[in-house]
Amino acid sequence: MSQEFIAIFMFALMMLMLFTGQRVFGAIGAVATIAALALWGTGGQDITFSAAMKLMKWYPLLTLPMFIFMGYVLSESRLADDLYRMFHVWMGPVNGGLAIGTIGLMVLVSAMNGLSVAGMAIGATIALPELLRRGYDKTMVTGVIQAGSSLGILVPPSVVLVLYAMIARQPVGQLWLAGILPGLLMAGLFILYIWIRCRIQPELGPAMEDAHEVPWSEKIRLLGAGALPLIIFAAMMVPFVNGWTSLVESSAIGALTALVVSVLKRRMTWKIFEDCTKQTLAISCMFMWIILAALGFGAVFDGLGAVKAIENLFTEQLGLSPWMILILMQLSFIVMGTFLDDTAMLVIVAPLYVPLVGALGFDLIWYGVLYTITTQIAYMTPPFGYNLFLMRAMAPPEIGLKDIYRSIIPFVGVMVLALIIIMVFPEIALWLPGYVYGN
């Protein structure tokens, strides 16, 4: 039996199990285990044991529960409410100002919690009702919430980039730094689109007439409250960027600072602390099982030599250029994104794509940024994008699935533009990690 056939059979079996509703780590781990035992007998059990030891020895993995805990503490302590109130009074007098402020809110929420689902939940529960009440077009603001949530896995501390770092064997710190400028670029393009659209069609985002009635003392107070997440982010990232602390130490500083701030603002109760701890444990264990399954799956592929066989298929037999292969990879993410989340896509294709990208001569740090953007585009691509149905579950009854489909089209176009810019100019992603680590 050829290597190519075994690889295709493994992927087909794994996809079949996913379609039956099995958990991602269960489907991937089961296929890896079955293949290992079938190919190498009882000696194949060493593959999973080796993967488990590799996972346990990966010191940066300690950042995962720290950042998840930090995100839950800040979310449950309702700091996002203060953030949105700040944008409400400062950006309200501008046409489309609340929508622009929502993007700003999403950027700061992303810096608090590296999960796109968290941004979606906060945007849908805090920003969306207020935007609709203020007369904003329901189609446009639905797109704003979904587009803003896409920043969650790009702006550090991105949990997904931690997973990518483990699977691709790349430094987490460099990946986080690589995501900052592309994330700000994409947020800037979203803001530019909203501003231009509302200048042309002011009825889509009317200015707030009562924003001028807010006293300056309240505006300054809200500015201070809104700056708290930035202070927490700075307390975490500045020592790391300057080389004073390691990544794990910085994550601990971020979690501790968030906890202290919530206590000082008298928003931390024992019930909230208990819920945050339980959620952190549940999410951390889920990600660890997924990484373990992905490492085992990748080890089987390495043993088969399937990656080399597929590389020869694309480059020698089909004669495709490296850029054509890269573009096909990105298109495959969009297809898979119609029925899989970003984590599942990563662990399924990483054993193939990551080594192939390196063999083609591309930078794996840069590719990690491309991956995160492409998966978010896939999330929002009709008809079966993951975020579309998540938005429908959170949106009020007057917003239908048709409105959600229409809302996302221009924002997907903006994200594709951002992706093209970063592909053409890789230094947007690579300059900051090069500058910091070059020193």
N, C-alpha and C positions, 0 to 999 in steps of 0.2 A: 504494500500500500504506500503510495507516494506521500511526501510531506505536505504537498498542496492539498491533497484530498483529506488528510487528517485534519489540517487546519480548517478547511471548509466545513467538515463534519462537526468539529468542535463548536464553531460559530453557529451553525444551524441548530445544533442541540441546545445551545445556550439561549438563542432567541426563542426557540420553541418553549422552553421552560419559563422565560419571561412573559410570553404571551399567555401562559396559563395562570399568571398571577403570582408566581413564586417571588419571594424576596430577592433583591438584586444579589446580595452577598451569597445567598443560598444557591441560586442558579449558577453563578460564576464558580463558586467554590466546589459545587458538586461536579460540574463538568471537568474542572481541573483535576479533581481527585480521581474520577473515573478514568480519565485519559492517562494519568500518571500510573495508576495500577495496571491498566491494560497494556501500556507500552513497556513498563519496566518492572512489573510484578510488585512484590512486597517492598522492593527497594524504592518504589515511587513515593512511599510515605515520607521519605526523607525530604521531599520537596516542600511539603506543607510545614514540616517541622523547621526547616531552614528559613522559610518565609516568616514564620512566627517569631523566630529568634531575631531576624533582621528587623522586624517591626518593633520588638521590645527594646532593641538596642538603639533605635533611631531617636536620639535625644530631642531634636526639634519637635517631635510629636507632642511633647508636653505643652506646647503652645496651644494646641487644639482645645482642650478643656478650659484653658485660661481665657481665650478670646470668646468662646461660646458663653462662659459664665459672665464675662463683662457685658456682652450684648444683652443677655437676659436681664441683668441687673438694671441697665440703663433703660431698657424697654419697659420693665415692670414698674420702675420708679417714675414713669411718666415724664421723663425729661423731654421726650419728643413733643409733648403738648406745649411746653414752653418754647421749643424751637419753632413750631408752626405759628404760634402766637407772635413771635418775633418777626417772622417773614410776613405775617398777616398785616402788621402795622407799618412795616418799613417798605414793603413792595406793593402794597395795595393800591396806592394812587396811580400806578402805571397800568395801562391796558395790558392784560395778560399777566399782571404782576403776581397774582396769587399762584398762577401756574408756574411762573418762573421761580417763585419762592418754594413751590413744592419740589422742584428739581434740586434746589439748594438743600431743602430738608432731606431729600433722599441721599445726597452726597454725604451729609453729616451722619445720617443713620447708617450708611455703609461703613463709615469710619468707626461706628460703635458696634456694629454686628455684621460680620462678613457673609451673611446669607441673604440672597435675593428675596426669599419668602418673607423675611422679617420686614424688608422695605415695602413689599407689597401689602402686608397686613397693616402697617402703620399708615401708609398712604391711603388705603381704602377706608380705614376706620376714622382717621383724623382729618385728612385733607379733602377727600372726595365729598363728604356731606357738606362741608363749608363751601367748596367750589360750586356745587350745584345750587346751594342756597343763595349764593351771590350772583346767580344768573349766567354762569359760565356754560358754554356749549357742552352737553354731556358726552358727545362723541370725542371732542378734543381732550377733555380732562381725563377720560378713561384711558386714552393713549398716553397722557402725561404720567399717570400713576404706573402703568406697565413699563414705560420707557425708563422712568426714574428707578424702578426696582431692579433694572438690569445692571445698575452700577454696583450692586451688592457683592458680586463675586469678582469685581475688578479692583475696586478701591480697597487698599489694605485696612484692616486685617482680613483678607479674603480666606475663608475656610477652604474653598475649592482649590485655591492655589497651593495651600498646604498639602492637600491630597496629590495634586499634580507634582509637587516637589518630591514627594515620597516615591511616586511611581516612576517619574522621569529621572530621579536621582540628581536633582538640581537644588541649589541653596534657596531656602524659603525667603531669606532676606532679600536676595537679588530679585526674586519673582515679585515680591511685594513692591519694591521700589520700581520695578518695570511696569507695574500696573497703575502707578499714580498719574503720570502724565497722560497716558491713553484714557484713563477714567475721567480726568478733568477735561480732556479734549472732547470726549463724547458728551459730557454734561454741558460743555460750552456750546456744542453744536445743537443740542436740544434747546437750550435757552435762546440761541440765535433764531432757530426755526420758530419758536413760540412768539418771540418778539416781532419778527417780520410778519408772521401770519396774523397776529392781533393788530398790527399797524394797518394791514390791508383790510382786515375784517374786524373792526373794533367790537362788534356785537358778540364775537366768540369769547372774548374775555374782557368784560366791562370793568372800568376802573372803580375802585371803592370810594364812594363819596364821603363816608364817615371816617375814613382813615385819618383825615386832617384834624378830627376832633379829639384824637388821643393825645393827652398831655405829654410834653417832652420828658417829664420825670418817669412816666410809664414806659416810654420808648427806650430810655436809657436802661431802666431796670430789666426790660425784656432782652436788650442787647447783651447784658451781663449773663442772664439766664441762658440765652442761646449760645454764649461763648463757652459754657461749661464743657460740652462734648469736645470742643477744640482744645481746651486746656487738658482734658484727659488724654486726648490723642497725642498732644505735644509731650505730656509727661511720659508717655509710653515710647514715642518714636524718636524724640530728640536724643536721649542717651544712646539709643541703638545706632542711629545714623552717625553719631560722633564717636562710636566705638567704646563708649563707657560701659555698656552692658551688652550681654549676649541677647539673642532673640528670645530665649526662654525667660531670662530675667526681665526683659522689657514687657513680655506678656503678663508676668506676675505683677509688675508695677501697674499695668493698665487695669487688671482685674481688681487689685487692691484700691487703686485710686477711685474707680467707679463705685466700689462698695462704700468707701469713706464719704464720697460726695452724696450718695443716696442717704446715708445715715445723717450727715450734717443737715440735709434738707428735710429731714424727718419724714422720709418717704419709704424707709426700709422697715418692714415688720418681720416678725419671725415667720409668718405664713409666706410672705414674698421670698424670703431667703430660702426657705425650704423648697418652694416651687422652683426657684432658679437652680438650686443644687440638683434636684431630681431631673429637671430638663437637661441640664448640662451633662449629667451622667448618661442619660438615655441617648442623646445625640452623639456624644463622644464614643460610646460603645458601638453605635451603629456605624460610624465612620471607621472605627478600628476593624470591625468585621469586614467591611467593604475593602479596605486596604489589604487586609490579610488574604482575602479571596483573589484580589487583583494580582498580588505578588505571586501567589501560587499559580495562577493562570499564566502569568508572564514567564515564570520559570519553566513551565511545560513547553511554551513556545520557543524559549531559548534552547531547550534541550532538543527540540525537533529541528531547529534551524529553519523554521517556517518564515521568519522575517527576511532572511537572506533569499529564500526562494521567491517571495513576493517582490522583493526589490529587483531581482533579476527579471521577473515577469514584466514589471512596469518599464524598467530602463532598457533592457536588452531585447526582449521579445516584442513588446509593444512600441518601443522606441520613444516613450514619452519623456519630455524634458522635466527637470526637477520642479519648475514652477507649475507645469501642467498637473503633475502629481499632487503638489500642495493644494492647488485649487480644487481638484477632485476630492481630496480629503475634507476640505471645508464644506463642500457641497454634501458630502455624505453625513456630516454632522447635522446639517439642516434637515435631511431626510429622517435621521434617527431621532431628532428633537421633536418630531410629531408624536412620539409615543414613549420617549424615555426622558428622565431628568438629566441634569448636567453631570452628576456624580456617576450615574449608570453609564452614560456615554463615555466618560473618561476611563472607567475601569474596563469597559468592553474593548475599546479600540486602542488603549494605551500600549498593550503588548505588541501591537503591530505598528501603530503610527509613530510613537516616540522614537524607537530605534531607526525606523525608516527616515524620519525627518533628519536625525543626526547623520545617517549614512549619505543623505542627499546634500549635506553641507550647510544646512540651516542651523541657526542658533536656537537651542532648546528653550532658553529664557524668552526670547521673542515669540517662539511658537506657543508658549504657555499663554501669552497675552492674546494671540490670535484665537486660540482655543476658547478662552473665556468669552470673547466677543461673539464668536460664531455660535456658541451654544445658546447664548441669550437671544440671538437672532432666530435660532431654531425654536426657542421657547415661544416666540411671539409670531410665528409664521402660521397662517391658516392652512388647512382647516383644523389641525389637531394639535396646535402648539400648547404646551403644558400651561403656560401663563394665561392663555386665553380662558381656559376653563377655571383656573384658580381665581381669575378676576371675576368671572361670572358668579362664582360661589360667594364672593365678598361684596359684590356690587348691589345696590338697591334694586327693587323690582322694575323700576322704570328703564333701567339699562339692560337691553336684551343682547343676545349673542351676536346679532347682526351689527349692533352699534359697536360692540367690542372688536369685531372683525374690521369694520371700517376705520376705527380709531387708530389702529396700530400701523396701517399701511405707510403713512408718511414717516413715522418714527423708525420703522424698519429700514426705510430708505436712508435715513440719517445714519443709522448704525452701519449699514453697508458702506456708506461714504467714509465713515470713521475707520472701518476695517481696511478699505482700500488705501487710505492715507497711511495707515500704520504698516501695511505691506510694502508700500512704495518707499516709505521713509522709516526703516527699522530703528533709526536712532531715537525716535520719539519714545520707544520702549526701552532702548538699551543705554541711552545717555546717562540717566540718573544712577542706575546700578554701577555703570562703568566709572562714573565720577566718584561715587562714595567708596566703592571697593578699590578703585584705582589709587585712592589715598591711603 
